[in-house]
């Protein structure tokens, strides 16, 4: 946490820095949540998130974080997931069924057969780091929007280790309209309610890409992505927030580059999607906290991946999670100290 805090460009006074640390927050979280004005005790602190919440899922935590295993988990429950074709280990491509060595020629075959292309992403990871998109174009291959020769693609693949190869998911036109150059994903955060013995949706956000975040919709500090809160009951989008390295937070009713509306839009088939995610969560009581990453598609949705600890920044930039008494009870049940004085 201290190393990450040291690397940020957010500048706080010594007084605010000490206050942030006293309440368990890094300086950029203090800035992000406006804790000079808002009550820090209503937000899940960085200390709690990174040092305590990461252990709530216990022995099942690695399975939730490991994309191959968890896709099998949720796939067995009937959740729609992108097809996993292969894994890349130490630069070698293996077909997932039978682990047959196929090398990069398999990737070229896949993009010939499936024009939307394929995704190469780390087996363990988050925030879209290290993700690459590959497809064919008139000149040859297109890697993250740039034309590349087959030999150049092979050179990139030879440097990859512990990567997945999956189908590229075509997003719904509502998501496409938000920003067409990136796949714009939803994050749904579920917790377990020990009073009702059922999961509940704590919050949801729509992530939206920009030219700065391209080729993904990453909201991480300085990455340039936009986050819009989704009303849990209706699926209505609020205004978008962009998180810069320094300077004030930026709010957008419309996308700053395309001019397309953000605030007031609706996620299609929202009620049915939430019902499905809660049903899947209910089948996995051994995973009491899950951050679900979805892409809405013309046919419904696809579960892209899950995050066991879940990046709370993209959510708490809109509202403090501890304003929900069910979240308070959840953390109390798991003996998570709020990190407040």
FISE-790433 format. One line per field, with one value per residue: x, y, z of N, C-alpha, C in turn; residue number from 1. Coordinates in steps of 0.001 Angstrom, whole numbers, plus 500000, padded with zeros to 6 digits. Layout:
N
neast: c(X	...) $
nnorth: c(Y	...) $
nup: c(Z	...) $
caeast: c(X	...) $
canorth: c(Y	...) $
caup: c(Z	...) $
ceast: c(X	...) $
cnorth: c(Y	...) $
cup: c(Z	...) $
n: c(NUM	...) $
END
This chain:
341
neast: c(500823	501912	503937	502459	501077	503136	503862	501874	500629	499147	498807	498829	498324	500449	498925	496457	497412	498323	495885	494527	496048	495622	492978	493149	493453	494937	496648	495604	493108	491901	491733	490157	487684	486939	487528	488168	485880	483840	482677	485097	484577	482422	483224	484653	487831	491150	492960	491317	490172	492409	493902	492189	489620	490389	490743	488339	486953	488370	489653	488695	489367	491627	490550	488473	489871	491384	491118	490597	489720	487514	485786	484925	483627	481390	480347	479392	477157	475466	475991	476577	479606	482578	484046	486838	489667	492384	495500	498367	501574	504693	505272	504306	501545	498720	496085	493093	491447	492625	495160	496886	499763	499818	500830	501363	500013	497458	496111	495986	494327	491979	491222	490681	488440	486658	485623	485206	487337	489881	490723	493528	494535	495781	495843	495558	494693	493723	491790	492160	494803	497498	495956	495204	493970	493163	492732	491800	492610	492463	495113	496463	497135	495526	496480	495537	494388	496325	497980	499670	502232	502215	504545	505251	503148	503629	506030	505200	503505	505346	506473	504637	503157	501278	498632	495291	493320	490576	487258	486400	484012	481060	479630	476525	474480	473911	476062	478113	477562	478359	481149	482817	485320	486255	485545	482932	482456	480390	480426	479334	478730	478502	477424	477136	474198	473778	471588	469322	470339	471058	472490	473137	472845	475227	476185	476509	478311	478895	481534	483473	485288	488008	490093	492429	492368	492252	493363	491279	488716	489683	489507	491410	493609	494550	494398	492406	489811	486184	483698	480356	477660	475261	471849	470586	468023	466687	468497	469370	471723	473960	475753	478991	482223	485559	488853	491544	495217	496065	494626	491153	488324	486556	483392	480881	478063	477772	479816	483172	484602	483159	480724	478391	475455	475719	474671	471423	470958	470034	470708	470175	467800	468139	466924	466522	469149	470390	468911	469800	472564	472464	471291	473289	475265	474043	474302	476843	477739	480119	481645	481413	481775	481817	483033	481536	482258	480760	479722	477294	475382	474008	472388	472067	473988	477466	479598	482551	484734	485610	486219	487617	488216	487507	487787	487191	487300	486206	483562	483112	483781	481473	479628	479622	480228	479627	477367	475284	473531	473524	475982	477613	476925	477837	480662	481120	480376	482448	484472	485919	487772	486935	488960	488968	489323) $
nnorth: c(498797	501264	501522	501724	504053	505869	506016	507426	510494	512231	515026	515816	517778	517600	517354	516337	513991	512527	512230	510669	508278	507606	506826	504620	504870	505289	508092	508775	507567	509002	511456	510666	509876	512190	512794	514893	516238	514335	511735	509597	507232	506028	504750	501823	501110	501290	499711	497787	496674	495583	494129	492624	491986	490494	487980	486899	485068	482818	479522	479267	481483	481593	480109	481705	483872	482781	482513	480383	478256	479448	480076	477569	476933	478799	478328	475735	476213	477286	479819	482161	482279	483549	481464	479488	478929	478232	478072	480047	479305	480095	481165	479251	477868	476138	473918	474057	471866	468876	469844	470029	470782	473581	475952	479264	479158	478263	480515	482123	480573	480684	483409	483574	481972	483199	486213	488509	488229	487406	487246	487865	487304	487734	484850	485160	488158	491658	494649	494955	494839	494054	492908	491847	492301	490492	490261	489668	491844	493774	494129	492175	490988	492423	493921	495008	497220	497990	497347	494304	491999	488404	487333	489299	489074	486476	486949	488554	486750	484834	485976	485820	484544	482289	482913	483368	482355	483560	483849	486945	489143	490396	493468	494852	497237	499484	499659	499845	502331	504017	504187	503367	502175	500513	497567	497863	497329	495910	496105	494157	493931	491520	490561	488375	487896	487229	487133	486617	484515	484608	485943	489430	492328	494675	496922	498443	499252	500930	500618	502620	503132	505263	507265	507412	505194	503093	499876	499041	499448	500573	501906	502539	504608	507345	505923	506594	505656	505718	505762	504935	505072	502489	502314	500158	499117	499881	499923	502241	504591	506738	509910	510033	509460	510445	509610	511333	511572	513797	516876	518048	515755	514579	515024	513665	514100	513342	511457	512510	512488	511315	512537	511233	510337	509559	509721	508880	506842	503368	500074	497293	494632	494527	493760	490976	490151	490810	489120	486640	486739	486898	484452	482694	483410	482582	479882	479475	479618	479486	481488	484359	487000	488560	490093	490695	490737	491811	491663	493185	491811	491468	489245	488866	488532	488177	486560	487831	487751	487235	488936	488322	489979	492382	495511	498232	500922	501843	501778	503056	505643	506764	506297	505714	502479	501585	502886	501264	499179	496435	495819	496730	494870	492561	492912	493097	490549	489102	490034	492269	495021	498399	500151	502656	505503) $
nup: c(500000	500829	498936	496575	497170	497278	494616	493326	491842	493219	495223	498553	501490	504401	506686	505695	504564	506795	508061	506184	506283	508933	508950	507360	504586	501345	499844	497296	497343	499326	498066	495861	496997	498177	500898	502471	502781	503001	505240	506401	507722	506550	504310	502866	503822	502326	503685	504920	502622	501172	503047	504612	503453	501264	502239	502871	501234	501713	501354	498819	497447	495569	493428	492525	491597	489597	486246	484422	486043	487355	485267	484582	486933	487038	484554	484786	486230	484465	483581	480996	479309	477683	475197	476024	474269	474344	476204	476988	477739	478873	476345	474585	472836	473905	473222	475019	475615	476392	476323	474110	472228	470180	469195	467720	465337	465764	466699	464444	462867	464372	464198	461542	461298	462997	462634	464445	466195	468716	472245	474224	477415	480809	482931	485659	487045	486900	486187	483485	482752	480647	478645	475332	472003	469154	465671	462206	459458	456407	455765	457097	460196	463068	465934	468943	467634	465834	462775	462163	461259	460679	461748	463591	465389	466316	467622	469748	471097	471882	474088	476073	479096	481028	480014	478719	475885	474394	472918	471358	472668	471347	471929	473196	471444	473001	474764	472944	471874	473904	473917	471166	470654	472641	474632	476752	480012	482645	486194	488760	492134	494551	497791	500666	502481	505707	507322	505750	504432	501757	498716	497940	495814	496085	494765	491491	488543	485418	483281	481118	478185	477007	474818	476219	477920	476161	474946	476615	479202	481536	484793	486608	488560	486705	484322	482600	482044	482382	484937	485611	487789	488246	488673	491027	491059	488691	486543	485390	484158	485881	486002	484419	485824	485732	486586	487239	487263	488636	489820	489771	490184	487336	485904	483810	481802	479240	476944	476883	474487	472352	472622	473070	474979	478447	481138	482182	480403	479882	481081	479121	479639	482387	484907	484587	484246	486709	488367	487431	488087	490872	491346	490480	492311	494668	494453	495185	498036	499367	498384	499496	498682	495600	492698	489775	486374	483515	480079	478229	475637	472258	472532	475241	477910	478824	481109	481802	483587	487067	490173	493196	495463	494516	492915	494702	494277	491883	492440	494956	494353	493651	495726	499289	500437	502971	503680	503308	505333	505197	504107	506157	508151	506937	506872	509587	510413	509318	510818	510041	510602	510381	510017	511113	513262) $
caeast: c(500000	502779	504629	501477	500794	504317	503954	500824	500979	498235	499514	498030	499068	500873	497794	495508	498079	498277	494481	494227	496685	494999	491724	493401	493354	496050	496384	494748	491743	491427	491376	489094	486422	486663	487428	488304	484506	482990	483057	485878	484049	481366	483861	485549	489175	492114	493542	490342	490012	493574	494490	491206	488576	490967	490768	486978	486577	489118	490338	488162	489834	492413	489700	487716	490803	491991	490046	490250	488934	486219	484887	484317	482703	480131	479801	478639	475884	474664	476332	477219	480979	483304	484721	488290	490233	493746	496313	499739	502499	506087	505337	503754	500078	498173	494626	492631	490955	493691	496443	497712	500585	499322	501619	500632	499184	496067	495537	495675	493159	490806	490768	490120	487120	485792	486041	485345	488668	490111	491294	494624	494559	496407	494982	495308	494934	492535	491875	492472	496240	498085	494994	495445	492897	493744	491803	492302	492146	492854	496568	497016	496587	495349	496748	495202	494084	497438	498301	500889	502469	502141	505796	505191	502234	504347	507031	504489	503029	506503	506824	503526	503171	500040	497609	494137	492870	489123	486532	486042	482567	480452	478782	475216	474594	473898	477440	478888	477329	479044	482469	482887	486658	486559	484451	482564	481991	479682	480894	478288	479343	477558	477808	476225	473392	473692	470257	468406	471088	471024	473340	472466	473639	475627	476343	476880	478792	479224	482830	483451	486630	488371	491342	493509	492318	492280	492218	490318	487921	490270	489254	492518	494124	495314	494265	491558	488468	485075	482777	479019	476872	474034	470805	470413	466636	466186	469504	469624	473074	474182	476812	480283	483320	486899	489767	492855	496356	496065	493552	489835	487580	485803	482078	480376	476736	478019	481207	483948	485180	482138	479541	477216	474946	475978	473631	470056	470834	469598	471276	469079	467547	468815	466303	466796	470577	470642	468334	470704	473814	472151	471034	474585	475928	473393	474782	478231	477821	481512	482243	480461	481957	482246	482872	481232	482469	479867	479506	475955	475472	472691	471592	471923	475213	478540	480428	483925	485574	485216	487306	487190	488270	486841	488280	486090	487455	485310	482224	483025	483897	480095	478921	480310	479540	479164	476054	474344	473654	473820	477430	478167	476726	478703	482029	481143	480333	483783	485417	486748	487825	486769	490174	488654	489628) $
canorth: c(500000	502434	501640	502237	505432	506676	506139	508283	511894	513053	515808	516226	518396	516649	517139	515426	512695	511822	511873	509540	507073	507258	506139	503425	505157	505887	509500	508950	507208	510164	512421	510101	509860	513509	512587	516157	516695	513195	510998	508406	506032	505445	504094	500700	501656	500493	498699	496699	496014	494821	493288	491810	491457	489514	486666	486493	483872	481696	478565	479375	482730	481404	479628	482850	484755	482076	482617	479088	477493	480037	479963	476245	477054	479466	477662	474563	476700	477792	481203	482283	482787	483411	480182	479477	478054	477777	478806	480311	479090	480302	481439	478154	477839	474798	473809	473839	470497	467918	470551	469701	471895	474049	477117	480466	478883	478136	481854	482571	479797	481184	484713	483353	481364	484056	487576	489492	488111	486715	488038	487265	487997	486958	483916	485828	489590	492495	496018	494964	494955	493006	492336	492153	491898	490103	489886	489880	492978	493646	494129	491005	490914	493676	493684	496238	498312	498291	496278	493566	490801	487151	487188	490216	488470	485354	487502	488965	485544	484145	486640	485703	483398	482174	483692	482702	482760	483429	484593	488339	489269	491551	494120	495401	498564	500544	499763	500307	503759	504778	504431	502207	501589	499559	496790	498594	496258	496178	495457	493920	493480	490789	490119	487411	488375	486102	487129	485940	483398	484797	487055	490663	493224	495844	498067	498123	500385	500745	501172	503148	503446	506525	507101	507223	503853	502128	499176	498563	500499	500617	503098	502709	505975	507833	505101	507347	505133	506413	504923	505493	504248	501912	502161	498719	498720	500173	499811	503566	505086	508091	510606	509366	510086	510080	509729	511729	511462	514977	517785	517661	514700	515088	514394	513799	513625	512744	511054	513710	512395	511034	513361	510388	510418	508552	509850	508691	505623	502182	498779	496429	493382	494688	492969	489562	489929	490804	487883	485541	486842	486527	483003	482032	483674	481762	478510	479437	480270	479479	482719	485370	488283	488378	491185	490094	491595	491360	492427	492998	491449	491496	488094	488819	488982	487202	486768	487893	487250	487670	489409	487955	491105	493443	496874	499028	502324	502157	501878	504037	506993	507250	506252	504898	501190	501375	503509	500137	498434	495033	495739	496853	493584	491585	493098	492777	489085	488592	490664	493252	496317	499431	500960	504029	505870) $
caup: c(500000	500892	497659	495620	497548	496932	493162	492782	491655	494006	496234	499707	502577	505415	507586	505048	504390	508076	508308	505299	506817	510223	508656	506561	503156	500635	499518	496129	497727	500085	497032	495039	497730	498743	502348	503194	503022	503345	506446	506038	508376	505726	503171	503143	503662	501564	504580	505043	501332	500736	504084	505305	502576	500347	502865	503217	500479	502263	500480	497456	496842	494333	492339	492016	490905	488469	485255	483840	487014	487677	484118	484703	488065	486693	483380	485231	486772	483353	483249	479685	479373	476412	475051	476183	473254	474609	477173	476544	478851	478456	474921	473792	472826	474111	473154	476391	475750	476155	476430	472948	471769	468886	468811	467302	464160	466223	466806	463081	462443	465096	463697	460218	461453	463816	462275	465539	466771	469982	473334	474980	478709	481877	483660	486938	486874	486968	485666	482069	482523	479834	477707	473927	471094	467872	464606	460853	458666	455003	455653	457785	461548	463806	467343	469684	466728	464939	461835	462501	460449	461434	462506	464734	466360	466926	468541	470959	471781	472470	475345	477018	480009	481806	479321	478127	474558	474388	471895	471592	472861	470674	472920	472822	470829	474022	475253	471799	471695	474948	473342	470279	470470	473707	475193	477963	480896	483887	487423	489745	493377	495395	499128	501254	503606	506639	507939	504825	503845	500311	498281	497506	494969	496868	493869	490110	487756	484006	482922	479746	477732	476352	474063	477195	478494	475063	474337	477607	479860	482866	485592	487544	488628	485586	483119	481689	481895	483045	485703	485832	488702	487704	489685	491239	490826	487348	485503	484812	484352	486373	485279	484416	486553	485286	487712	486719	488175	489495	489454	490291	489518	486200	485773	482447	481426	477923	476782	476519	473145	471329	472850	473261	476349	479483	482165	481714	479615	480634	480732	478665	480354	483671	485970	484348	484447	488154	488906	487086	488850	492260	491359	490429	493595	495699	494303	495643	499352	499810	497875	499963	498004	494212	491753	488481	485210	482450	478849	477668	474230	471608	472964	476695	478563	479004	482292	481310	484668	488408	491020	494551	496393	493769	493037	495247	493895	490778	493018	496041	493825	493551	497007	500295	500566	504337	503874	503250	506591	504906	503933	507501	508831	506273	507339	511016	510510	508996	511735	509332	511246	509364	509846	511503	514632) $
ceast: c(500858	503508	503692	501178	501940	504368	502894	501305	500051	499011	498538	498930	499466	499724	496794	496113	498022	496851	494084	494799	496033	493713	491910	493317	494700	495664	495426	493322	491100	490943	490153	487741	486070	486564	487792	486926	483593	483549	483816	485301	482930	481914	484669	486966	490048	492706	492615	490226	491186	494088	493489	490180	489106	490969	489368	486561	487415	489807	489870	488627	490649	491564	488927	488612	491369	490944	489652	489337	487563	485268	484210	483303	481357	479506	478975	477288	474966	474959	477004	478585	481627	484025	486220	488849	491562	494348	497696	500638	503924	506210	504791	502231	499599	496654	494110	492102	492082	495080	497410	498476	500157	500155	500737	499757	497721	495390	495144	494449	491891	490310	490287	488684	486137	486220	486104	486686	488705	490752	492403	494711	495169	495404	494621	495642	493638	492823	492309	493948	496735	497157	495327	494310	493501	492651	492475	491793	492687	494366	497220	496359	496436	495474	496559	495078	495177	497721	499639	501014	502328	503386	505810	504263	502918	505383	506389	504071	504187	506917	505760	503656	501919	498957	496490	493911	491371	488528	486366	484522	482059	479449	477489	475390	474563	475317	478358	478755	478049	480458	482813	484244	487025	485317	484146	481814	481224	480396	479718	478943	478292	478213	476774	475518	473163	472380	469259	469022	470999	471977	472496	473420	473952	475742	476690	477330	479004	480578	482831	484871	486772	489634	492521	493537	492460	493518	491194	489618	488405	490043	490408	493095	494984	495148	493296	490151	487450	484213	481457	478243	475608	473032	470460	469004	466222	467187	469823	471040	473059	475258	478112	481314	484638	487881	491169	493967	496388	495010	492209	489231	486728	484500	481510	478953	476801	479500	482025	484519	484127	480933	478282	476771	475404	474832	472248	469858	470436	470335	470130	469009	468190	468233	466632	468266	470913	470093	469236	471962	473578	471885	472357	475328	475364	473847	476223	478375	479231	482292	481320	480643	482503	482027	482720	481464	481693	479992	478092	476098	474095	471786	471345	473144	476215	479290	481881	484891	484997	486459	486903	487216	487549	487481	487148	486157	486425	483867	482147	483313	482513	479379	479706	479542	479007	477893	474948	474551	473951	475319	478118	478082	477658	480128	482160	481153	481722	484889	486423	486664	487730	488011	489960	489019	488473) $
cnorth: c(501254	502637	502220	503702	506352	506961	507063	509722	512821	513747	516226	516932	517318	516332	516155	514043	511888	511396	510675	508252	506637	506477	504928	503623	505622	507296	509638	508494	508367	511243	511946	510200	511211	513478	513812	516719	515560	512433	509723	507122	505364	504689	502888	501163	500739	499395	497510	495936	495087	493828	492383	491187	490400	488105	486130	485213	482649	480840	478664	480639	482508	480933	480769	483774	484121	481861	481288	478312	478107	480019	478607	476227	477593	478853	476449	474948	477234	479222	481256	482947	482681	482065	480353	478455	477436	478551	478995	480227	479167	480426	480357	478113	476396	474851	473381	472433	469531	468512	470138	470954	472300	475195	478213	480235	478732	479499	482375	481837	480343	482503	484633	482858	482268	485513	488574	489399	487384	487671	487229	488015	487114	486048	484489	487301	490346	493831	496073	495048	493771	492382	492782	491593	491654	489725	490118	491204	492815	493545	492900	490841	492315	493361	494991	497446	498661	497093	495647	492366	489560	486973	488104	489676	487313	485844	487948	487748	484830	484738	486465	484445	483438	483108	482780	483211	482503	484147	486046	488436	490542	492184	494663	496825	499686	500766	500283	501812	504599	505151	503221	501527	500586	498738	497383	497655	496784	495479	495376	493319	492807	490422	489109	488031	487194	486080	486361	484680	483393	485936	488281	491485	494480	497086	497554	499388	499951	501398	501522	503564	504847	506268	506887	505807	502760	501213	498641	499751	500761	501970	503397	504119	506342	507052	505714	506845	505902	505392	505652	504541	503758	501768	500685	498243	498837	499935	501132	504021	506506	508765	509809	510167	509555	510453	510085	511468	512631	515951	517259	516492	515324	514301	514686	513258	512930	512388	512244	513670	512175	511958	512555	510403	509256	508579	509694	507480	504448	500937	497863	495139	493377	493763	491488	489225	489858	489530	486690	485566	486473	485028	482234	482202	482790	480309	478357	480138	480297	480672	483880	486759	488014	489679	490586	491104	491020	492255	492140	492794	491561	490363	488062	489398	487835	487572	486692	487326	487701	488117	489188	489100	492309	494803	497788	500490	502731	502321	503022	505459	507621	507302	505394	503597	500951	502161	502454	499281	496959	494830	495848	495518	492518	491690	492779	491270	488494	489283	491571	494583	497384	500282	502392	504250	506667) $
cup: c(500000	499568	496597	495895	497127	495435	492565	492696	492438	495111	497324	500712	503582	506373	506984	504844	505668	508415	507446	505871	508129	510003	507732	505069	502605	500195	498338	496393	498497	499113	496246	495720	498350	500247	503162	503515	503493	504536	506064	506606	507590	504516	503644	502834	502821	502433	504726	503728	501010	501778	504781	504366	501613	500924	503173	502490	500833	501217	499036	496738	495565	493158	491704	491200	489642	487389	484624	484774	487192	486493	484111	485844	487585	485450	483746	485830	485679	482977	481876	479823	477998	476363	475212	475196	473678	475773	476565	477774	478318	476942	474018	473950	472924	474005	474512	476618	475390	476244	475324	472504	470355	468322	468211	466081	464538	466265	465423	462527	463085	464516	462250	460327	462185	463605	463426	466257	468094	470983	473989	476304	479783	482589	485019	486744	486916	486291	484209	481745	481689	478822	476283	473080	469718	466886	463260	460297	457242	454826	456280	459136	462126	465278	468097	468766	465746	464042	462209	461575	461324	462292	463725	465812	467072	467932	469851	471773	472481	473811	476428	477869	480873	481266	478834	476717	474496	473180	472321	471664	472198	471624	472320	472296	471854	474547	474154	471623	472743	474510	472487	470187	471554	474032	476566	478904	482105	485031	488392	490982	494250	496722	499620	502455	504541	507424	507065	504227	502326	499936	497948	496656	495767	496001	492476	489407	486308	483758	481441	479358	477163	475538	475001	477737	477446	475164	475328	478253	481279	483559	486553	487445	487434	484302	482123	481509	482728	483776	485881	486735	488008	488846	489818	490928	489363	486221	484828	485144	484925	485539	485375	485190	486006	486390	487201	487721	489149	488985	489941	489524	488414	486053	484390	482322	480066	477818	476276	475103	472071	471435	473072	474721	477213	480487	481537	480835	480503	480142	480307	479482	481745	484742	485811	484603	485923	488786	488635	487946	490313	492381	491307	491757	494696	495638	494800	496997	499923	499260	498251	499354	496606	493443	490363	487366	484030	481229	478394	476168	473588	472074	474463	477371	478579	480279	481838	482341	485999	489161	492465	495546	495828	494012	493467	494808	492846	491246	494031	495583	493709	494902	497997	500526	501971	504658	503805	504495	506356	504701	505286	508241	508259	506804	508829	511209	510273	509787	511026	510051	510154	509153	510238	512951	515204) $
n: c(1	2	3	4	5	6	7	8	9	10	11	12	13	14	15	16	17	18	19	20	21	22	23	24	25	26	27	28	29	30	31	32	33	34	35	36	37	38	39	40	41	42	43	44	45	46	47	48	49	50	51	52	53	54	55	56	57	58	59	60	61	62	63	64	65	66	67	68	69	70	71	72	73	74	75	76	77	78	79	80	81	82	83	84	85	86	87	88	89	90	91	92	93	94	95	96	97	98	99	100	101	102	103	104	105	106	107	108	109	110	111	112	113	114	115	116	117	118	119	120	121	122	123	124	125	126	127	128	129	130	131	132	133	134	135	136	137	138	139	140	141	142	143	144	145	146	147	148	149	150	151	152	153	154	155	156	157	158	159	160	161	162	163	164	165	166	167	168	169	170	171	172	173	174	175	176	177	178	179	180	181	182	183	184	185	186	187	188	189	190	191	192	193	194	195	196	197	198	199	200	201	202	203	204	205	206	207	208	209	210	211	212	213	214	215	216	217	218	219	220	221	222	223	224	225	226	227	228	229	230	231	232	233	234	235	236	237	238	239	240	241	242	243	244	245	246	247	248	249	250	251	252	253	254	255	256	257	258	259	260	261	262	263	264	265	266	267	268	269	270	271	272	273	274	275	276	277	278	279	280	281	282	283	284	285	286	287	288	289	290	291	292	293	294	295	296	297	298	299	300	301	302	303	304	305	306	307	308	309	310	311	312	313	314	315	316	317	318	319	320	321	322	323	324	325	326	327	328	329	330	331	332	333	334	335	336	337	338	339	340	341) $
END
